[in-house]
Amino acid sequence: MVDIIKKVSNFNYQIVQEGTRLSYTYSELNKDGDIISSNNKKSFIVTDELILNKLKDIKTHLENKI
């Protein structure tokens, strides 16, 4: 059996008609660290209030840095 490690390489969120969309890109590596696939993309609408609040906190933190 091959162990596959998935590593998130990027993520972002945006407000869309359906709600808050969280999109991310990830790579798949084998147990030796060889890249099996990269630039895989997925997204979903965030419904968990805890995650929505964390995204809001990140945005506020970034806005305070500029």
QUIGI-V909891 format. One record per backbone hydrogen bond with DSSP energy under -1.0 kcal/mol. NH is the residue of the N-H (numbers start at 1). CO is the residue of the C=O. Records with the same first field share a line. If there is no record, write none. Layout:
NH->CO ; CO
//
This chain:
5->29
7->27
9->25
10->25
12->23
14->21
16->19
19->16
21->14
22->44
23->12
24->42
25->10
26->40
27->7
28->37
29->5
30->34
33->30
36->28
37->28
40->26
42->24
44->22
46->20
52->48
53->49
54->50
55->51
56->52
57->53
58->54
59->55
60->56
61->57
62->58
63->59
64->60
//
